[in-house]
């Protein structure tokens, strides 16, 4: 298990780069933060997000595009509201990853 403050900061740095109108998966964030096996750590970090106004954790969904039933900042319905406000339709708690997944080709490695 990584040292939380360092791992969490790497995760937050990646999440801050997800553009409005796009989502990323837990696994995608883990890989970009430096360890593709950190998907669960991403979940822990987002649940402990110290600054949800500037670290848009609601833009992170699971590998199927589903929102979190345990979204820490108001529950699943709040995450859906925030995604819709970003211009991302969410049908039955799911985002179309084909259309809305963040393509991060220009992102420089944070590892």
Secondary structure, 3 states (H helix, E strand, C coil): CCCHHHHHHHHHHHHCCCCCCCEEEHHHHHHHHCCCCCHHHHHHHHHCCCCCCCCCHHHEECCCCECCCCCCCCHHHHHHHHHHHCCCCCECCECCHHHHECCCCCCCCCC
